[in-house]
Amino acid sequence: MRALGAILAGGQGRRFGGDKAAALLDGKPLIGHVADGLRGQVEALVVVGRNWPGLAMLDDRPRGAHGPLAGLNAALRHALDAGLDGVLSAGCDTLPIPSDTTARLMGPEPGYFEGHFLFGWWPAELSSLLEQHLAGENDRSMRGWIARCGARAVAPPGPLYNVNTQADLDAYARIAHA
C-alpha cells in the first residue's frame, strides 16, 4: 500500500506556551523528529496547517475551526487525488515514531494507536465520509471521527509521548536519554 504521511501541525500550542512544532529536542525541532520517523515509511510526506521548510504544505480543509479533522480531511483529499491508498497521520508533538508504524496500522480499515488519536491510518476512500462529517452537525473531535468511521485501536509497540507542555518535553528528553 502507498501512503501519504501527514504531520498535523495546525495547533496553536496554548498549553505549551508557544510553537511546540519548533520546540527543540537535541537541537532539532519536534516536527523534524516526527518527519524523520515517518520518512521511509510513506510514499510522500506533507505538513498540514502550517508552513515548514523542506516539507510540502497543505491547508486545512475546510479552513476554520475544525481542529485536526480539517487537517486530516485535507490530507485524505490529497492522497485520493494523488492515487495513494491512504494517509498515515501523526501530530507534530508525539514521539517516538515507531519504525514499524505502517506495518502495525495499515490495512483495509482505519486504525489508530491507542491513546494517540492523531496517530493513525486512514484509507483514502474515507475522504468523502470525512467531508460529510465536517459538513454536518457531528462531533468534530478525533474521538467522534473514530466512532463514525469505525477505526480500530492498535496497541503501540512501546510508550508514545505526547508533548503538550514544556514539562512534557523535559520529561521526554530525560526518558530518551536514559
C-alpha positions as CSV (number, residue, x, y, z in Angstrom):
1,M,0.0,0.0,0.0
2,R,1.1,3.5,-0.8
3,A,0.7,6.1,2.0
4,L,0.8,9.8,2.3
5,G,2.5,10.8,5.6
6,A,0.7,13.8,7.1
7,I,2.1,15.7,10.1
8,L,-0.8,17.5,11.7
9,A,0.7,20.8,12.9
10,G,-2.1,23.4,12.8
11,G,-2.5,23.8,16.6
12,Q,-1.7,27.0,18.4
13,G,0.4,25.4,21.2
14,R,-1.5,27.2,24.0
15,R,-0.7,24.7,26.7
16,F,2.9,24.6,25.5
17,G,3.2,28.4,25.7
18,G,4.2,28.8,22.1
19,D,5.1,26.9,18.9
20,K,5.7,23.3,20.0
21,A,6.4,22.1,16.5
22,A,9.5,24.3,16.6
23,A,10.5,23.3,20.2
24,L,13.9,21.8,20.2
25,L,14.8,18.3,21.3
26,D,18.5,17.5,20.9
27,G,18.9,20.6,18.7
28,K,16.2,19.6,16.3
29,P,12.5,20.8,16.2
30,L,9.9,18.3,17.3
31,I,8.3,18.4,13.8
32,G,11.7,17.4,12.4
33,H,11.8,14.3,14.7
34,V,8.3,13.3,13.5
35,A,9.2,13.9,9.8
36,D,12.4,11.8,10.2
37,G,10.4,9.0,11.8
38,L,7.8,8.9,9.0
39,R,10.3,9.2,6.1
40,G,10.9,5.8,4.6
41,Q,7.5,4.5,5.8
42,V,5.5,6.6,3.4
43,E,5.4,7.4,-0.3
44,A,5.2,11.2,0.3
45,L,5.3,13.5,3.3
46,V,3.4,16.7,4.0
47,V,2.7,19.0,6.9
48,V,-0.8,20.2,7.3
49,G,-1.9,23.5,8.8
50,R,1.3,25.5,8.6
51,N,4.4,26.1,6.5
52,W,7.6,24.2,7.4
53,P,10.9,24.4,5.5
54,G,11.6,21.3,3.4
55,L,8.1,19.9,3.6
56,A,5.2,20.3,1.2
57,M,2.3,22.0,2.9
58,L,-1.5,21.6,2.8
59,D,-4.1,24.0,4.1
60,D,-6.8,22.7,6.4
61,R,-9.9,21.7,4.6
62,P,-12.2,23.4,5.1
63,R,-10.5,26.3,6.7
64,G,-11.8,27.3,10.0
65,A,-12.2,26.0,13.5
66,H,-12.4,22.2,12.8
67,G,-9.2,21.3,14.6
68,P,-7.2,18.3,13.5
69,L,-10.1,16.8,11.4
70,A,-9.7,19.7,8.9
71,G,-6.0,18.7,8.6
72,L,-6.8,15.0,8.2
73,N,-9.5,15.9,5.6
74,A,-7.0,17.9,3.6
75,A,-4.6,15.0,3.7
76,L,-7.2,12.5,2.7
77,R,-8.3,14.5,-0.3
78,H,-4.6,15.0,-1.3
79,A,-4.0,11.2,-1.0
80,L,-7.1,10.4,-3.0
81,D,-6.2,12.9,-5.8
82,A,-2.6,11.5,-5.9
83,G,-3.8,7.9,-6.2
84,L,-2.4,6.9,-2.9
85,D,-4.1,4.3,-0.7
86,G,-4.4,6.4,2.4
87,V,-2.9,8.7,5.0
88,L,-0.6,7.8,7.9
89,S,-1.1,10.8,10.2
90,A,0.8,11.9,13.2
91,G,0.8,15.0,15.4
92,C,3.8,17.2,15.3
93,D,4.2,16.5,19.1
94,T,4.1,12.7,19.5
95,L,7.3,10.8,19.9
96,P,8.9,8.4,19.2
97,I,7.7,7.4,15.8
98,P,7.8,3.5,15.8
99,S,9.9,2.2,12.8
100,D,7.1,-0.3,12.1
101,T,4.2,2.1,12.2
102,T,3.0,1.2,8.7
103,A,3.1,-2.5,9.4
104,R,1.1,-2.0,12.6
105,L,-1.5,0.4,11.4
106,M,-2.1,0.0,7.6
107,G,-4.9,-2.3,6.5
108,P,-8.2,-2.2,4.7
109,E,-9.9,-0.4,7.6
110,P,-8.8,2.7,9.6
111,G,-6.8,2.3,12.7
112,Y,-5.0,4.4,15.3
113,F,-2.6,3.9,18.2
114,E,-4.4,3.5,21.5
115,G,-4.4,6.8,23.4
116,H,-3.0,8.7,20.5
117,F,-5.9,9.6,18.2
118,L,-4.0,11.7,15.7
119,F,-1.6,8.8,15.1
120,G,-3.4,6.7,12.6
121,W,-4.0,5.1,9.3
122,W,-6.9,6.4,7.2
123,P,-7.8,4.8,3.8
124,A,-8.2,7.5,1.1
125,E,-11.7,6.2,0.4
126,L,-12.8,7.8,3.7
127,S,-12.3,11.3,2.1
128,S,-15.9,11.9,1.2
129,L,-17.2,10.5,4.5
130,L,-15.0,12.9,6.5
131,E,-16.1,15.7,4.2
132,Q,-19.7,14.9,5.0
133,H,-18.9,14.5,8.7
134,L,-17.4,18.0,8.8
135,A,-20.3,19.5,6.9
136,G,-22.9,18.1,9.4
137,E,-23.7,18.8,13.0
138,N,-21.4,16.0,14.2
139,D,-18.9,15.6,17.0
140,R,-15.8,17.1,15.4
141,S,-13.3,15.6,17.8
142,M,-11.0,12.8,16.8
143,R,-13.0,10.5,19.0
144,G,-16.2,11.4,17.2
145,W,-14.5,10.7,13.8
146,I,-13.1,7.4,15.1
147,A,-16.6,6.3,16.1
148,R,-18.0,7.5,12.8
149,C,-15.5,5.7,10.6
150,G,-15.2,2.6,12.8
151,A,-11.4,2.9,13.3
152,R,-9.8,0.1,15.3
153,A,-7.5,0.8,18.2
154,V,-4.0,-0.7,17.9
155,A,-1.5,-1.2,20.7
156,P,1.7,0.7,20.0
157,P,4.9,-1.2,20.2
158,G,6.0,0.8,23.2
159,P,5.1,4.0,25.0
160,L,4.4,7.1,22.9
161,Y,4.7,10.5,24.5
162,N,2.5,13.5,23.6
163,V,4.4,16.8,24.2
164,N,1.8,19.3,25.3
165,T,3.8,21.4,27.8
166,Q,7.4,22.3,28.3
167,A,7.4,19.9,31.3
168,D,6.3,17.1,28.9
169,L,9.2,17.9,26.6
170,D,11.7,17.9,29.5
171,A,10.4,14.6,30.8
172,Y,10.6,13.0,27.3
173,A,14.2,14.3,26.9
174,R,15.1,12.6,30.2
175,I,13.5,9.3,29.1
176,A,15.0,9.4,25.6
177,H,18.5,9.9,27.1
178,A,18.2,7.3,29.8
